[in-house]
């Protein structure tokens, strides 16, 4: 192989942050995407090489990714871009990373574990905020209670959105909920459970959401029961329950297309100043069959800034040969303390306070 790193989808909001961070960290990635004008302009501005290709023709994708040691896929929606990219990487012997967070995409990649081991290829998805801080918090909690059979994770402060993030949310409208029960994925309605959680500033209402850890945390910890929550305003849970009958309509191709077009038109992504003011908080708890519990919280800077830093560092370590072949999660690849290596990320044990919001209401 010649070059080390190809960033595909480099000119999207998150991809551009990652490319800029890579340059600041003295990497020289080759930028790529399907729109020539955008790739060319970005590559010129950053002083990098570039390539232009779509993911429609497997032999073309394989030829391009085969020239690199690793590919970082930043092109959403990952339900469309992940499979053709990681499949080409497996055929070419190229390590694959992405910033995906959708459960079904992560499950598909996990299913290729044996293929990756045989090809001596690392498959490492979700190296951004989806799901590095949450996956590593799950891994940490498992070290505190190795007998845990239930894991709950919750997120507060997802206040900034890029067009790609909004599109991913749009795709999830037709399948609004998922949990893991006894090791198996289970689809559940929107706001299936509601509970109050203390993220460090008093308890807030939170509802179940299909966060990527329903997939990754299971592979990280082997805990068979996983639920993920997001904080919401007080009025949101009944509204979400009231919209359940609309799921089939929201899943239609025409509605999905219209909503994604709207996202491109009205969502530009947060400014640097908005990101600087943004903070996210994560809460996690594990419990075993005897009723023993452990809980902890993590505080991070803005989700996009975290993604740019963790994705670039993940790539650096993969290129250095520090990650085993096969399917990996962030915590299995780098350990549960990985997020603490980045400025502004803090973790605290709160096991003594887990009585707050310990009961969930199901609907």
Buried (B, 14 or more C-beta within 10 A) or exposed (E): EEBBBBBBBBBBBBBBBBBBBBBEEEBEBBBBBBEEEBBBEBBEEBEBEBBBBEBEEEEBBBEBBBBBBBBBBBBBBBBEBBBBBBBBBBBBEBBBBBBBBBBBBBBBBBEBBEBBBEBEBBBBBBBBBBBBBBBBBBBBBBEBBEEBBBBBBBBBBBEBBBBBBBBBBBBBBBBBBBBBEEEEBEEBBBBBBBBBBBBEEEEBBBBBBBBBBBBBBBBBBEBBBBBBBBBBEEEBBEEBBEBBEBBEEBBEEEBBEEBBEBBEEEBEBBEEEEBEEBBBBBBBBBBBEEEEBBBBBBBBBBBBBBBBBBBBBBBBBBBEEEBBBBBBBBBBBBBBBBBBEBEEBEBEEBBEEBEEBBEBEEB
